[in-house]
Amino acid sequence: MERRLKKALLSTINDYNVIVKQIDDPCTSPEKGLQLAAAKEALYQAIQHFAKAEYVEYVNGQWQIKVIVIMECSD
C-alpha cells in the first residue's frame, strides 16, 4: 500500500511540475495553454487532497513528498 501511495504521489507531483514548465514556455500555443491550465487545476486539486492528508508539502516553489513513517505496533 505504501509503495503504491508513494508512486501515485510522485507521478502526480511530476506531472504537475511538467505542466507548469510547459505553461511557462513561450512557444506553447494559446489553445495548448488552456488545455494545460485545465490539467494543472485538476492535478492541483489532487495534490491539495494529499496535502490535507499531510503527505505532501510546498517548498521553494515545488511540491514534494513529506517523509512518511509507517510504524507497526506489536502486541
Summary of the structure (lengths in Angstrom):
residues: 75
radius of gyration: 15.3
end to end distance: 22.0
largest distance: 60.1
contacts: 159
relative contact order: 0.17
helix: 61%
strand: 11%
